[in-house]
Amino acid sequence: MRYQPIPNSLFIKNRKKLGSQLKDGAVAILCSNEVLPTNADGVFGFKQNSDLFYLCGIDQEETYLILQPNHPVESHREILFIRETNDHLKIWEGEKLSKEQAREISGIEKVLWSHQLDGYLKRTLPEAKSIYLNANEHDGRNTEFRTKSEEFNQKVMAAYPLFEVNRLAPILGELRLIKEKEEIDQLRKALAITKKGFLRLADKITPDIHEFELEAHLTHEFLINRSRGHAFPPIMASGKNACVLHYVTNNEVCKDGDLILMDFGAEYANYNADITRCLPVNGKFTERQKLVYKAVLNVFHFAKERIVAGNTMEKLREETSQKMEAELIKLGLLKKEDVEKQKPESPLYRKYFPHSISHHLGLDVHDVGSRYAVFQPGMVLTCEPGIYIEEECLGVRLENDILITEDGNEDLCSDIPLEIGEIEALFKSGKI
């Protein structure tokens, strides 16, 4: 693997936490993602199922995990199935994991080949009282695409139609909200790589450079630092493009006098960084750009102080919206009397700040977990206010990743320049 191994103590703890929440006599079954085809005989790169990785750390297709915490035979309580290698695979795809390697990565002693799964289920499931199956239940998921987990779940339910079937997703979503130390360590590594990428971008930005050139510099910096690449398609949005929230074409020229909004993050060991910075293409903010940037920065600091234990996403949104209204009034974009008369269901600030202030972060960029969960120590959330003024071809968003602690929070991006003085100093210093 490209990244350094994660201690298997993480996956052992994660399985223990899940096992404590399963019903007596239950069997939980999870499967990996698959390698997706493009056209002809081409394929996309492989991306592991986040829930499976969370429980065993295996980063390979055709992987299955069975957990039976109450099985009378200890060796049957955790079983891992992996793809068996052969001479053909060695020639065309390279070595797959050996059983010994899978044991070391996962901390699971009993490892079998994936072609043995069906036979094992036939012998084991009749003894079970119920089955837990996993699925992607994120509220932003693509509901039209049929995943490997969905196909596998239907196969199991068709073969065992009289069994009680339970959902794993709500349990895993709740567990994954609270990050273990080993997980936070991976996030720190992803952010350290992301910082290097940002400094390289600051060194390369100059009038007339293309957005895609900046993306290329970022990709290079990620790859040479053991990242497998971008946590999500990077946004390199200069000028008017910054007012398009998910602008990823990155094909225009960065013009003198414009700001460029850059939303990006490195992936490391399946954990994801997610930051946003705005830089002046010529190295100097205009007065108007400074005003808007400071307004967003004020909202950022206000919101960050409230990403603490005991708060909720909904309360954070409500509090931040009031701060944003005040900043938009100061910028002359909203009138105080109009805000006082606005309909609660159609707040005026939405014209300039149409997205959420925060989301959970971890194995998925928009990580799983209830949006109504009370904030607790160990959660990692983004803080990302923005103001987008289409008529001025000006968009500013600032985003850091925040770890909630017992006594407040920790800004995991605090060493990545954010303040106006810090940003302009990058250019004044004659580049990095």
Contacts in CASP RR format, 6 or more apart in sequence:
PFRMAT RR
TARGET T0000
AUTHOR 0000-0000-0000
METHOD contacts of the structure
MODEL  1
MRYQPIPNSLFIKNRKKLGSQLKDGAVAILCSNEVLPTNADGVFGFKQNS
DLFYLCGIDQEETYLILQPNHPVESHREILFIRETNDHLKIWEGEKLSKE
QAREISGIEKVLWSHQLDGYLKRTLPEAKSIYLNANEHDGRNTEFRTKSE
EFNQKVMAAYPLFEVNRLAPILGELRLIKEKEEIDQLRKALAITKKGFLR
LADKITPDIHEFELEAHLTHEFLINRSRGHAFPPIMASGKNACVLHYVTN
NEVCKDGDLILMDFGAEYANYNADITRCLPVNGKFTERQKLVYKAVLNVF
HFAKERIVAGNTMEKLREETSQKMEAELIKLGLLKKEDVEKQKPESPLYR
KYFPHSISHHLGLDVHDVGSRYAVFQPGMVLTCEPGIYIEEECLGVRLEN
DILITEDGNEDLCSDIPLEIGEIEALFKSGKI
1 59 0 8 1.000
2 226 0 8 1.000
2 227 0 8 1.000
2 228 0 8 1.000
3 189 0 8 1.000
3 226 0 8 1.000
3 227 0 8 1.000
3 228 0 8 1.000
3 268 0 8 1.000
3 269 0 8 1.000
4 226 0 8 1.000
4 269 0 8 1.000
5 105 0 8 1.000
6 57 0 8 1.000
6 182 0 8 1.000
6 186 0 8 1.000
6 269 0 8 1.000
7 182 0 8 1.000
8 57 0 8 1.000
8 104 0 8 1.000
8 105 0 8 1.000
8 106 0 8 1.000
8 107 0 8 1.000
9 182 0 8 1.000
10 180 0 8 1.000
10 182 0 8 1.000
10 183 0 8 1.000
11 54 0 8 1.000
11 55 0 8 1.000
11 56 0 8 1.000
11 57 0 8 1.000
11 105 0 8 1.000
11 106 0 8 1.000
11 107 0 8 1.000
12 107 0 8 1.000
13 180 0 8 1.000
14 54 0 8 1.000
14 55 0 8 1.000
14 175 0 8 1.000
14 180 0 8 1.000
15 55 0 8 1.000
15 56 0 8 1.000
15 67 0 8 1.000
15 78 0 8 1.000
17 175 0 8 1.000
18 28 0 8 1.000
18 55 0 8 1.000
18 67 0 8 1.000
18 168 0 8 1.000
18 171 0 8 1.000
18 172 0 8 1.000
18 175 0 8 1.000
19 28 0 8 1.000
19 67 0 8 1.000
19 69 0 8 1.000
20 69 0 8 1.000
21 171 0 8 1.000
21 175 0 8 1.000
22 28 0 8 1.000
22 67 0 8 1.000
22 69 0 8 1.000
22 132 0 8 1.000
22 171 0 8 1.000
23 129 0 8 1.000
23 130 0 8 1.000
23 166 0 8 1.000
24 70 0 8 1.000
24 129 0 8 1.000
25 68 0 8 1.000
25 69 0 8 1.000
25 70 0 8 1.000
25 71 0 8 1.000
25 128 0 8 1.000
25 129 0 8 1.000
25 130 0 8 1.000
26 68 0 8 1.000
26 69 0 8 1.000
26 70 0 8 1.000
26 128 0 8 1.000
26 129 0 8 1.000
26 130 0 8 1.000
26 131 0 8 1.000
26 132 0 8 1.000
26 166 0 8 1.000
27 66 0 8 1.000
27 67 0 8 1.000
27 68 0 8 1.000
27 124 0 8 1.000
27 125 0 8 1.000
27 128 0 8 1.000
27 130 0 8 1.000
27 131 0 8 1.000
27 132 0 8 1.000
28 65 0 8 1.000
28 66 0 8 1.000
28 67 0 8 1.000
28 68 0 8 1.000
28 131 0 8 1.000
28 132 0 8 1.000
28 133 0 8 1.000
28 134 0 8 1.000
28 168 0 8 1.000
29 64 0 8 1.000
29 65 0 8 1.000
29 66 0 8 1.000
29 121 0 8 1.000
29 131 0 8 1.000
29 132 0 8 1.000
29 133 0 8 1.000
29 134 0 8 1.000
29 152 0 8 1.000
29 156 0 8 1.000
30 49 0 8 1.000
30 51 0 8 1.000
30 52 0 8 1.000
30 55 0 8 1.000
30 64 0 8 1.000
30 65 0 8 1.000
30 134 0 8 1.000
30 149 0 8 1.000
30 168 0 8 1.000
31 49 0 8 1.000
31 52 0 8 1.000
31 63 0 8 1.000
31 64 0 8 1.000
31 65 0 8 1.000
31 134 0 8 1.000
31 148 0 8 1.000
31 149 0 8 1.000
31 152 0 8 1.000
32 48 0 8 1.000
32 49 0 8 1.000
32 52 0 8 1.000
32 58 0 8 1.000
32 60 0 8 1.000
32 61 0 8 1.000
32 62 0 8 1.000
32 63 0 8 1.000
32 64 0 8 1.000
32 148 0 8 1.000
33 46 0 8 1.000
33 47 0 8 1.000
33 48 0 8 1.000
33 49 0 8 1.000
33 52 0 8 1.000
33 61 0 8 1.000
33 147 0 8 1.000
33 148 0 8 1.000
33 149 0 8 1.000
34 61 0 8 1.000
34 62 0 8 1.000
34 148 0 8 1.000
35 43 0 8 1.000
35 44 0 8 1.000
35 45 0 8 1.000
35 46 0 8 1.000
35 61 0 8 1.000
36 43 0 8 1.000
36 44 0 8 1.000
36 45 0 8 1.000
37 43 0 8 1.000
37 44 0 8 1.000
38 44 0 8 1.000
46 60 0 8 1.000
46 61 0 8 1.000
48 57 0 8 1.000
48 58 0 8 1.000
48 59 0 8 1.000
48 60 0 8 1.000
48 270 0 8 1.000
49 134 0 8 1.000
49 148 0 8 1.000
49 149 0 8 1.000
50 176 0 8 1.000
50 270 0 8 1.000
50 363 0 8 1.000
50 364 0 8 1.000
50 368 0 8 1.000
51 134 0 8 1.000
51 168 0 8 1.000
51 169 0 8 1.000
51 172 0 8 1.000
51 176 0 8 1.000
52 58 0 8 1.000
52 63 0 8 1.000
52 65 0 8 1.000
52 134 0 8 1.000
53 59 0 8 1.000
53 270 0 8 1.000
53 363 0 8 1.000
54 172 0 8 1.000
54 175 0 8 1.000
54 176 0 8 1.000
54 363 0 8 1.000
55 65 0 8 1.000
55 67 0 8 1.000
56 63 0 8 1.000
56 65 0 8 1.000
56 80 0 8 1.000
56 105 0 8 1.000
56 106 0 8 1.000
56 107 0 8 1.000
56 108 0 8 1.000
57 105 0 8 1.000
57 106 0 8 1.000
58 80 0 8 1.000
58 82 0 8 1.000
58 97 0 8 1.000
58 102 0 8 1.000
58 105 0 8 1.000
58 106 0 8 1.000
59 270 0 8 1.000
60 82 0 8 1.000
60 83 0 8 1.000
60 96 0 8 1.000
60 97 0 8 1.000
61 83 0 8 1.000
62 82 0 8 1.000
62 83 0 8 1.000
62 114 0 8 1.000
63 80 0 8 1.000
63 81 0 8 1.000
63 82 0 8 1.000
63 83 0 8 1.000
63 114 0 8 1.000
64 80 0 8 1.000
64 81 0 8 1.000
64 114 0 8 1.000
64 117 0 8 1.000
65 78 0 8 1.000
65 79 0 8 1.000
65 80 0 8 1.000
65 81 0 8 1.000
65 108 0 8 1.000
66 78 0 8 1.000
66 79 0 8 1.000
66 80 0 8 1.000
66 81 0 8 1.000
66 120 0 8 1.000
66 124 0 8 1.000
67 77 0 8 1.000
67 78 0 8 1.000
68 76 0 8 1.000
68 77 0 8 1.000
68 78 0 8 1.000
68 79 0 8 1.000
68 124 0 8 1.000
68 128 0 8 1.000
69 77 0 8 1.000
70 77 0 8 1.000
71 77 0 8 1.000
75 109 0 8 1.000
75 110 0 8 1.000
76 110 0 8 1.000
76 124 0 8 1.000
78 108 0 8 1.000
78 109 0 8 1.000
78 110 0 8 1.000
79 108 0 8 1.000
79 110 0 8 1.000
79 111 0 8 1.000
79 112 0 8 1.000
79 120 0 8 1.000
80 102 0 8 1.000
80 106 0 8 1.000
80 108 0 8 1.000
80 110 0 8 1.000
80 111 0 8 1.000
80 112 0 8 1.000
81 111 0 8 1.000
81 112 0 8 1.000
81 113 0 8 1.000
81 114 0 8 1.000
81 116 0 8 1.000
81 117 0 8 1.000
81 120 0 8 1.000
82 96 0 8 1.000
82 97 0 8 1.000
82 99 0 8 1.000
82 102 0 8 1.000
82 111 0 8 1.000
82 112 0 8 1.000
82 113 0 8 1.000
82 114 0 8 1.000
83 96 0 8 1.000
83 97 0 8 1.000
83 113 0 8 1.000
83 114 0 8 1.000
84 96 0 8 1.000
84 113 0 8 1.000
84 114 0 8 1.000
84 115 0 8 1.000
85 94 0 8 1.000
85 95 0 8 1.000
85 96 0 8 1.000
85 98 0 8 1.000
89 96 0 8 1.000
97 105 0 8 1.000
99 111 0 8 1.000
102 108 0 8 1.000
102 111 0 8 1.000
103 109 0 8 1.000
103 111 0 8 1.000
112 120 0 8 1.000
121 156 0 8 1.000
121 159 0 8 1.000
125 131 0 8 1.000
125 160 0 8 1.000
125 163 0 8 1.000
128 163 0 8 1.000
129 164 0 8 1.000
130 163 0 8 1.000
130 164 0 8 1.000
130 165 0 8 1.000
130 166 0 8 1.000
131 156 0 8 1.000
131 160 0 8 1.000
131 163 0 8 1.000
131 164 0 8 1.000
131 165 0 8 1.000
131 166 0 8 1.000
132 165 0 8 1.000
132 166 0 8 1.000
132 167 0 8 1.000
132 168 0 8 1.000
132 171 0 8 1.000
133 149 0 8 1.000
133 152 0 8 1.000
133 153 0 8 1.000
133 156 0 8 1.000
133 157 0 8 1.000
133 165 0 8 1.000
133 166 0 8 1.000
133 167 0 8 1.000
133 168 0 8 1.000
134 149 0 8 1.000
134 153 0 8 1.000
134 167 0 8 1.000
134 168 0 8 1.000
134 169 0 8 1.000
134 172 0 8 1.000
135 147 0 8 1.000
135 149 0 8 1.000
135 150 0 8 1.000
135 153 0 8 1.000
135 167 0 8 1.000
135 168 0 8 1.000
135 169 0 8 1.000
136 147 0 8 1.000
136 149 0 8 1.000
136 169 0 8 1.000
137 167 0 8 1.000
137 169 0 8 1.000
137 170 0 8 1.000
137 368 0 8 1.000
138 364 0 8 1.000
138 366 0 8 1.000
138 368 0 8 1.000
139 371 0 8 1.000
140 366 0 8 1.000
157 163 0 8 1.000
157 165 0 8 1.000
169 368 0 8 1.000
172 368 0 8 1.000
173 368 0 8 1.000
173 369 0 8 1.000
173 370 0 8 1.000
174 369 0 8 1.000
174 370 0 8 1.000
174 373 0 8 1.000
176 362 0 8 1.000
176 363 0 8 1.000
176 367 0 8 1.000
176 368 0 8 1.000
176 369 0 8 1.000
177 360 0 8 1.000
177 367 0 8 1.000
177 368 0 8 1.000
177 369 0 8 1.000
177 370 0 8 1.000
177 373 0 8 1.000
177 376 0 8 1.000
177 379 0 8 1.000
178 376 0 8 1.000
178 377 0 8 1.000
178 378 0 8 1.000
178 379 0 8 1.000
179 187 0 8 1.000
179 362 0 8 1.000
179 378 0 8 1.000
179 379 0 8 1.000
179 380 0 8 1.000
179 403 0 8 1.000
183 271 0 8 1.000
183 362 0 8 1.000
184 378 0 8 1.000
184 380 0 8 1.000
184 403 0 8 1.000
186 268 0 8 1.000
186 269 0 8 1.000
186 270 0 8 1.000
186 271 0 8 1.000
187 271 0 8 1.000
187 272 0 8 1.000
187 273 0 8 1.000
187 361 0 8 1.000
187 362 0 8 1.000
187 380 0 8 1.000
187 401 0 8 1.000
187 412 0 8 1.000
188 412 0 8 1.000
189 268 0 8 1.000
189 269 0 8 1.000
189 271 0 8 1.000
190 227 0 8 1.000
190 231 0 8 1.000
190 265 0 8 1.000
190 266 0 8 1.000
190 267 0 8 1.000
190 268 0 8 1.000
190 269 0 8 1.000
190 271 0 8 1.000
190 272 0 8 1.000
190 273 0 8 1.000
191 266 0 8 1.000
191 273 0 8 1.000
191 275 0 8 1.000
191 401 0 8 1.000
191 412 0 8 1.000
191 413 0 8 1.000
191 416 0 8 1.000
192 225 0 8 1.000
193 221 0 8 1.000
193 222 0 8 1.000
193 225 0 8 1.000
193 226 0 8 1.000
193 227 0 8 1.000
193 266 0 8 1.000
193 268 0 8 1.000
193 273 0 8 1.000
194 264 0 8 1.000
194 265 0 8 1.000
194 266 0 8 1.000
194 273 0 8 1.000
194 275 0 8 1.000
194 416 0 8 1.000
195 413 0 8 1.000
195 415 0 8 1.000
195 416 0 8 1.000
196 221 0 8 1.000
196 225 0 8 1.000
197 217 0 8 1.000
197 218 0 8 1.000
197 221 0 8 1.000
197 222 0 8 1.000
197 266 0 8 1.000
198 262 0 8 1.000
198 275 0 8 1.000
198 277 0 8 1.000
198 416 0 8 1.000
198 417 0 8 1.000
199 426 0 8 1.000
199 432 0 8 1.000
200 217 0 8 1.000
200 218 0 8 1.000
200 220 0 8 1.000
200 221 0 8 1.000
200 432 0 8 1.000
201 214 0 8 1.000
201 217 0 8 1.000
201 218 0 8 1.000
201 262 0 8 1.000
201 279 0 8 1.000
202 279 0 8 1.000
202 417 0 8 1.000
202 423 0 8 1.000
202 426 0 8 1.000
202 427 0 8 1.000
202 431 0 8 1.000
202 432 0 8 1.000
203 426 0 8 1.000
203 431 0 8 1.000
203 432 0 8 1.000
204 213 0 8 1.000
204 214 0 8 1.000
204 217 0 8 1.000
205 214 0 8 1.000
205 254 0 8 1.000
205 260 0 8 1.000
205 279 0 8 1.000
205 281 0 8 1.000
205 283 0 8 1.000
206 254 0 8 1.000
206 281 0 8 1.000
206 282 0 8 1.000
207 254 0 8 1.000
207 255 0 8 1.000
207 256 0 8 1.000
207 257 0 8 1.000
207 281 0 8 1.000
207 282 0 8 1.000
208 253 0 8 1.000
208 254 0 8 1.000
208 255 0 8 1.000
208 256 0 8 1.000
209 253 0 8 1.000
209 254 0 8 1.000
209 281 0 8 1.000
210 250 0 8 1.000
210 251 0 8 1.000
210 252 0 8 1.000
210 253 0 8 1.000
210 254 0 8 1.000
211 236 0 8 1.000
211 237 0 8 1.000
211 238 0 8 1.000
211 241 0 8 1.000
211 250 0 8 1.000
211 251 0 8 1.000
211 252 0 8 1.000
211 253 0 8 1.000
211 254 0 8 1.000
211 260 0 8 1.000
212 236 0 8 1.000
212 250 0 8 1.000
212 251 0 8 1.000
214 236 0 8 1.000
214 250 0 8 1.000
214 254 0 8 1.000
214 260 0 8 1.000
214 262 0 8 1.000
215 234 0 8 1.000
215 236 0 8 1.000
215 250 0 8 1.000
218 230 0 8 1.000
218 234 0 8 1.000
218 236 0 8 1.000
218 264 0 8 1.000
219 229 0 8 1.000
219 230 0 8 1.000
222 229 0 8 1.000
222 230 0 8 1.000
222 265 0 8 1.000
222 266 0 8 1.000
222 267 0 8 1.000
223 229 0 8 1.000
225 266 0 8 1.000
226 268 0 8 1.000
227 266 0 8 1.000
227 267 0 8 1.000
227 268 0 8 1.000
228 267 0 8 1.000
228 268 0 8 1.000
229 266 0 8 1.000
229 267 0 8 1.000
230 264 0 8 1.000
230 265 0 8 1.000
230 266 0 8 1.000
230 267 0 8 1.000
231 264 0 8 1.000
231 265 0 8 1.000
231 266 0 8 1.000
231 267 0 8 1.000
231 272 0 8 1.000
231 273 0 8 1.000
231 274 0 8 1.000
231 365 0 8 1.000
232 264 0 8 1.000
232 265 0 8 1.000
232 272 0 8 1.000
232 274 0 8 1.000
232 365 0 8 1.000
233 248 0 8 1.000
234 248 0 8 1.000
234 250 0 8 1.000
234 262 0 8 1.000
234 263 0 8 1.000
234 264 0 8 1.000
234 265 0 8 1.000
235 246 0 8 1.000
235 247 0 8 1.000
235 248 0 8 1.000
235 250 0 8 1.000
235 261 0 8 1.000
235 262 0 8 1.000
235 263 0 8 1.000
235 264 0 8 1.000
235 276 0 8 1.000
236 250 0 8 1.000
236 260 0 8 1.000
236 262 0 8 1.000
236 264 0 8 1.000
237 244 0 8 1.000
237 247 0 8 1.000
237 250 0 8 1.000
237 260 0 8 1.000
237 261 0 8 1.000
237 262 0 8 1.000
237 263 0 8 1.000
238 252 0 8 1.000
238 253 0 8 1.000
238 254 0 8 1.000
238 255 0 8 1.000
238 258 0 8 1.000
238 259 0 8 1.000
238 260 0 8 1.000
238 261 0 8 1.000
238 281 0 8 1.000
239 255 0 8 1.000
239 258 0 8 1.000
239 259 0 8 1.000
239 260 0 8 1.000
239 393 0 8 1.000
239 394 0 8 1.000
239 395 0 8 1.000
240 390 0 8 1.000
240 393 0 8 1.000
241 247 0 8 1.000
241 252 0 8 1.000
241 261 0 8 1.000
242 259 0 8 1.000
242 260 0 8 1.000
242 261 0 8 1.000
242 278 0 8 1.000
242 388 0 8 1.000
242 394 0 8 1.000
242 395 0 8 1.000
242 396 0 8 1.000
242 397 0 8 1.000
243 388 0 8 1.000
243 389 0 8 1.000
243 390 0 8 1.000
243 393 0 8 1.000
243 394 0 8 1.000
243 395 0 8 1.000
245 354 0 8 1.000
245 355 0 8 1.000
245 388 0 8 1.000
254 260 0 8 1.000
254 281 0 8 1.000
255 281 0 8 1.000
256 281 0 8 1.000
256 282 0 8 1.000
257 280 0 8 1.000
257 281 0 8 1.000
257 282 0 8 1.000
257 286 0 8 1.000
258 280 0 8 1.000
258 281 0 8 1.000
258 393 0 8 1.000
259 278 0 8 1.000
259 279 0 8 1.000
259 280 0 8 1.000
259 281 0 8 1.000
259 285 0 8 1.000
259 289 0 8 1.000
259 394 0 8 1.000
259 395 0 8 1.000
259 396 0 8 1.000
260 278 0 8 1.000
260 279 0 8 1.000
260 280 0 8 1.000
260 281 0 8 1.000
261 276 0 8 1.000
261 277 0 8 1.000
261 278 0 8 1.000
261 395 0 8 1.000
261 396 0 8 1.000
261 397 0 8 1.000
262 276 0 8 1.000
262 277 0 8 1.000
262 278 0 8 1.000
262 279 0 8 1.000
263 274 0 8 1.000
263 275 0 8 1.000
263 276 0 8 1.000
263 397 0 8 1.000
263 399 0 8 1.000
264 275 0 8 1.000
264 276 0 8 1.000
265 272 0 8 1.000
265 273 0 8 1.000
265 274 0 8 1.000
265 275 0 8 1.000
266 272 0 8 1.000
266 273 0 8 1.000
267 273 0 8 1.000
270 363 0 8 1.000
271 362 0 8 1.000
271 363 0 8 1.000
272 361 0 8 1.000
272 362 0 8 1.000
272 363 0 8 1.000
272 364 0 8 1.000
272 365 0 8 1.000
273 401 0 8 1.000
274 361 0 8 1.000
274 365 0 8 1.000
274 382 0 8 1.000
274 399 0 8 1.000
274 401 0 8 1.000
275 399 0 8 1.000
275 400 0 8 1.000
275 401 0 8 1.000
275 413 0 8 1.000
275 416 0 8 1.000
276 384 0 8 1.000
276 397 0 8 1.000
276 398 0 8 1.000
276 399 0 8 1.000
277 398 0 8 1.000
277 416 0 8 1.000
277 417 0 8 1.000
277 418 0 8 1.000
277 423 0 8 1.000
278 293 0 8 1.000
278 395 0 8 1.000
278 396 0 8 1.000
278 397 0 8 1.000
278 398 0 8 1.000
279 423 0 8 1.000
279 426 0 8 1.000
280 286 0 8 1.000
280 289 0 8 1.000
280 423 0 8 1.000
280 424 0 8 1.000
280 427 0 8 1.000
283 424 0 8 1.000
283 427 0 8 1.000
284 424 0 8 1.000
284 427 0 8 1.000
285 293 0 8 1.000
285 420 0 8 1.000
285 423 0 8 1.000
285 424 0 8 1.000
288 392 0 8 1.000
288 394 0 8 1.000
289 394 0 8 1.000
289 396 0 8 1.000
290 420 0 8 1.000
291 331 0 8 1.000
292 331 0 8 1.000
292 387 0 8 1.000
292 389 0 8 1.000
292 394 0 8 1.000
292 395 0 8 1.000
292 396 0 8 1.000
293 396 0 8 1.000
293 398 0 8 1.000
293 420 0 8 1.000
294 420 0 8 1.000
295 327 0 8 1.000
295 328 0 8 1.000
295 330 0 8 1.000
295 331 0 8 1.000
295 387 0 8 1.000
295 396 0 8 1.000
296 327 0 8 1.000
296 385 0 8 1.000
296 386 0 8 1.000
296 387 0 8 1.000
296 396 0 8 1.000
296 397 0 8 1.000
296 398 0 8 1.000
297 398 0 8 1.000
297 418 0 8 1.000
297 419 0 8 1.000
297 420 0 8 1.000
298 323 0 8 1.000
298 327 0 8 1.000
299 320 0 8 1.000
299 323 0 8 1.000
299 324 0 8 1.000
299 327 0 8 1.000
299 385 0 8 1.000
299 386 0 8 1.000
300 383 0 8 1.000
300 384 0 8 1.000
300 385 0 8 1.000
300 398 0 8 1.000
300 400 0 8 1.000
302 319 0 8 1.000
302 320 0 8 1.000
302 323 0 8 1.000
303 316 0 8 1.000
303 319 0 8 1.000
303 320 0 8 1.000
303 323 0 8 1.000
303 357 0 8 1.000
303 358 0 8 1.000
303 383 0 8 1.000
303 385 0 8 1.000
304 383 0 8 1.000
304 400 0 8 1.000
304 402 0 8 1.000
304 409 0 8 1.000
304 411 0 8 1.000
306 315 0 8 1.000
306 316 0 8 1.000
306 319 0 8 1.000
306 320 0 8 1.000
307 316 0 8 1.000
307 358 0 8 1.000
307 375 0 8 1.000
307 381 0 8 1.000
307 383 0 8 1.000
307 402 0 8 1.000
307 404 0 8 1.000
307 409 0 8 1.000
308 375 0 8 1.000
308 404 0 8 1.000
308 408 0 8 1.000
308 409 0 8 1.000
309 374 0 8 1.000
309 375 0 8 1.000
309 376 0 8 1.000
309 377 0 8 1.000
309 404 0 8 1.000
309 406 0 8 1.000
309 408 0 8 1.000
310 374 0 8 1.000
310 375 0 8 1.000
310 376 0 8 1.000
311 374 0 8 1.000
311 375 0 8 1.000
312 372 0 8 1.000
312 373 0 8 1.000
312 374 0 8 1.000
312 375 0 8 1.000
313 356 0 8 1.000
313 358 0 8 1.000
313 371 0 8 1.000
313 372 0 8 1.000
313 373 0 8 1.000
313 375 0 8 1.000
314 371 0 8 1.000
314 372 0 8 1.000
316 357 0 8 1.000
316 358 0 8 1.000
317 356 0 8 1.000
317 357 0 8 1.000
317 358 0 8 1.000
320 357 0 8 1.000
320 385 0 8 1.000
321 347 0 8 1.000
321 349 0 8 1.000
321 353 0 8 1.000
324 349 0 8 1.000
324 352 0 8 1.000
324 353 0 8 1.000
324 385 0 8 1.000
324 387 0 8 1.000
325 334 0 8 1.000
325 339 0 8 1.000
325 347 0 8 1.000
325 348 0 8 1.000
325 349 0 8 1.000
327 387 0 8 1.000
328 334 0 8 1.000
328 348 0 8 1.000
328 349 0 8 1.000
328 352 0 8 1.000
328 353 0 8 1.000
328 387 0 8 1.000
329 335 0 8 1.000
329 336 0 8 1.000
329 339 0 8 1.000
331 387 0 8 1.000
333 352 0 8 1.000
333 387 0 8 1.000
333 389 0 8 1.000
334 348 0 8 1.000
334 349 0 8 1.000
334 352 0 8 1.000
338 348 0 8 1.000
339 348 0 8 1.000
339 349 0 8 1.000
342 348 0 8 1.000
352 386 0 8 1.000
352 387 0 8 1.000
352 388 0 8 1.000
352 389 0 8 1.000
353 385 0 8 1.000
353 386 0 8 1.000
353 387 0 8 1.000
353 388 0 8 1.000
354 388 0 8 1.000
355 384 0 8 1.000
355 386 0 8 1.000
356 384 0 8 1.000
357 383 0 8 1.000
357 384 0 8 1.000
357 385 0 8 1.000
358 381 0 8 1.000
358 382 0 8 1.000
358 383 0 8 1.000
358 384 0 8 1.000
359 365 0 8 1.000
359 366 0 8 1.000
359 367 0 8 1.000
359 381 0 8 1.000
359 382 0 8 1.000
360 366 0 8 1.000
360 367 0 8 1.000
360 368 0 8 1.000
360 369 0 8 1.000
360 379 0 8 1.000
360 380 0 8 1.000
360 381 0 8 1.000
361 367 0 8 1.000
361 380 0 8 1.000
361 381 0 8 1.000
361 382 0 8 1.000
361 401 0 8 1.000
362 380 0 8 1.000
367 380 0 8 1.000
375 381 0 8 1.000
375 404 0 8 1.000
376 404 0 8 1.000
377 404 0 8 1.000
377 405 0 8 1.000
377 406 0 8 1.000
378 403 0 8 1.000
378 404 0 8 1.000
378 405 0 8 1.000
379 403 0 8 1.000
379 404 0 8 1.000
380 401 0 8 1.000
380 402 0 8 1.000
380 403 0 8 1.000
380 404 0 8 1.000
380 412 0 8 1.000
381 401 0 8 1.000
381 402 0 8 1.000
381 404 0 8 1.000
382 399 0 8 1.000
382 400 0 8 1.000
382 401 0 8 1.000
382 402 0 8 1.000
383 399 0 8 1.000
383 400 0 8 1.000
383 401 0 8 1.000
383 402 0 8 1.000
384 397 0 8 1.000
384 398 0 8 1.000
384 399 0 8 1.000
384 400 0 8 1.000
385 397 0 8 1.000
385 398 0 8 1.000
386 395 0 8 1.000
386 396 0 8 1.000
386 397 0 8 1.000
386 398 0 8 1.000
387 395 0 8 1.000
387 396 0 8 1.000
387 397 0 8 1.000
388 394 0 8 1.000
388 395 0 8 1.000
388 396 0 8 1.000
388 397 0 8 1.000
389 395 0 8 1.000
398 418 0 8 1.000
400 411 0 8 1.000
400 412 0 8 1.000
400 413 0 8 1.000
400 414 0 8 1.000
400 416 0 8 1.000
400 418 0 8 1.000
401 411 0 8 1.000
401 412 0 8 1.000
401 413 0 8 1.000
402 409 0 8 1.000
402 410 0 8 1.000
402 411 0 8 1.000
402 412 0 8 1.000
403 409 0 8 1.000
403 410 0 8 1.000
403 412 0 8 1.000
417 423 0 8 1.000
417 425 0 8 1.000
417 426 0 8 1.000
426 432 0 8 1.000
END
